[in-house]
Amino acid sequence: ALEPVLKRRISRRYLLTRFDRRRNMSFEIQKKMVELFGDEVCAAVISENVALAEAPALNRDIYTHAGDSRGADDYTALMEELRNGGLL
């Protein structure tokens, strides 16, 4: 029998992407995710954003393509949340 290598639970986070702040459905999904997964759901969300759609088509990251965009801000917020939570 194979024994598990890890003796501790792996930390995980759930990230909401393509979040549209104009739609109630996005907030309903966020609420349901928090009900199901609690603090494993990231507070940061990645908003629906034109710049995020354009960047890969131009073979650029979001910071190079549109560093002042909502998408770049969202990813920065995610990075800070993960760093502050000891996950990075």
C-alpha positions as CSV (number, residue, x, y, z in Angstrom):
1,A,0.0,0.0,0.0
2,L,1.2,3.5,-0.8
3,E,1.4,5.9,2.1
4,P,0.6,9.6,1.6
5,V,3.8,11.6,1.4
6,L,2.3,14.7,2.9
7,K,1.3,14.7,6.5
8,R,-0.5,18.0,6.4
9,R,-3.3,19.5,4.5
10,I,-2.3,21.5,1.5
11,S,-3.5,25.1,1.6
12,R,-5.7,26.0,-1.3
13,R,-7.7,29.0,-2.5
14,Y,-10.5,29.5,-4.9
15,L,-10.4,32.5,-7.2
16,L,-13.3,34.0,-9.0
17,T,-12.5,35.1,-12.5
18,R,-14.4,36.9,-15.2
19,F,-16.2,38.7,-12.4
20,D,-18.6,41.3,-13.7
21,R,-19.5,43.9,-11.1
22,R,-22.5,45.0,-13.2
23,R,-24.2,41.7,-12.8
24,N,-25.9,40.5,-9.7
25,M,-25.1,36.9,-10.7
26,S,-21.4,37.5,-10.1
27,F,-22.1,38.5,-6.5
28,E,-24.6,35.6,-6.0
29,I,-21.9,33.2,-7.2
30,Q,-19.3,34.8,-4.9
31,K,-21.7,34.5,-1.9
32,K,-22.4,30.8,-2.7
33,M,-18.7,30.1,-3.0
34,V,-18.0,31.7,0.4
35,E,-20.9,29.6,1.9
36,L,-19.3,26.5,0.5
37,F,-15.6,27.2,1.0
38,G,-15.4,29.9,3.6
39,D,-12.0,31.6,3.9
40,E,-10.5,29.5,1.1
41,V,-12.2,31.9,-1.3
42,C,-10.0,34.7,-2.3
43,A,-11.2,38.2,-1.4
44,A,-9.6,39.4,-4.6
45,V,-11.5,38.7,-7.8
46,I,-10.4,39.0,-11.4
47,S,-12.9,41.3,-13.2
48,E,-14.0,40.9,-16.7
49,N,-11.7,43.2,-18.5
50,V,-10.9,44.0,-22.2
51,A,-7.2,44.5,-21.5
52,L,-7.0,40.9,-20.0
53,A,-8.5,39.6,-23.2
54,E,-6.2,41.6,-25.4
55,A,-2.9,40.9,-23.6
56,P,-2.4,37.2,-24.6
57,A,-3.4,37.9,-28.2
58,L,-0.5,40.4,-28.3
59,N,1.8,37.9,-26.5
60,R,2.2,40.3,-23.5
61,D,1.4,40.1,-19.8
62,I,-1.2,42.4,-18.4
63,Y,1.4,44.7,-16.7
64,T,3.3,45.3,-20.0
65,H,0.1,45.6,-22.1
66,A,-2.0,47.7,-19.7
67,G,-0.4,48.2,-16.3
68,D,-3.0,50.8,-15.3
69,S,-6.0,48.6,-16.1
70,R,-8.5,47.1,-13.8
71,G,-7.1,43.7,-14.7
72,A,-3.6,44.6,-13.6
73,D,-5.0,46.0,-10.4
74,D,-7.0,42.8,-9.8
75,Y,-3.9,40.6,-10.2
76,T,-1.8,42.9,-8.0
77,A,-4.5,42.6,-5.3
78,L,-4.5,38.8,-5.7
79,M,-0.7,38.7,-5.3
80,E,-0.8,40.9,-2.2
81,E,-3.5,38.7,-0.7
82,L,-1.6,35.5,-1.3
83,R,1.6,37.0,-0.1
84,N,0.0,38.4,3.1
85,G,-1.6,35.0,3.7
86,G,1.8,33.3,3.6
87,L,0.9,31.4,0.4
88,L,3.7,33.1,-1.7
